[in-house]
Amino acid sequence: MTQAIKVITAITCAVAIFLFTSTSSLEALLSQGTIHFKINHNIQFNQLLDFPSTIEADYIWRKIGHALCFFILTLLLLSICNWIKVLTIGICLAVVTELLQPLFSRDGRILDMVWDTAGILMAIIFYIQIYSKTKKQSPTNRTFEES
């Protein structure tokens, strides 16, 4: 895959994450394909510290979705740049999307940033493990003089 295609794919994934987090109804987006932005002029950041009072299956699936989206984005970014840059980009995107959600009449949560970061870290660990195994299994890189 060429570098340009990798970059375009990663940007497309980041835009999709932004749409998922900024549309006024994720359910309408997923079930009907409807994207609707509802701007909130009275932004309240106090919900960033909210934690769920009960944990149900729907809540767990949403958090798995957070981690999975950032897992996929991280794998795409790892094909473009090193893991330190990817970690920085991923965490910045996680923070920005959660901080922007109140602007779009959604609730941003620090806990969601944690789930996003978990997806990023899992992808980096997965990538490093796969990369190190494939590097060990490949023949040694010998120079022309050694042949």
Secondary structure, DSSP 4 states (H G I P E B T S, - for coil): --HHHHHHHHHHHHHHHHHHHHSS-HHHHHHH--------SS---GGGG---SS--HHHHHHHHHHHHHHHHHHHHHHTTS-HHHHHHHHHHHHHHHHHHGGGGT----HHHHHHHHHHHHHHHHHHHHHHHHHHHHSPP---GGG-
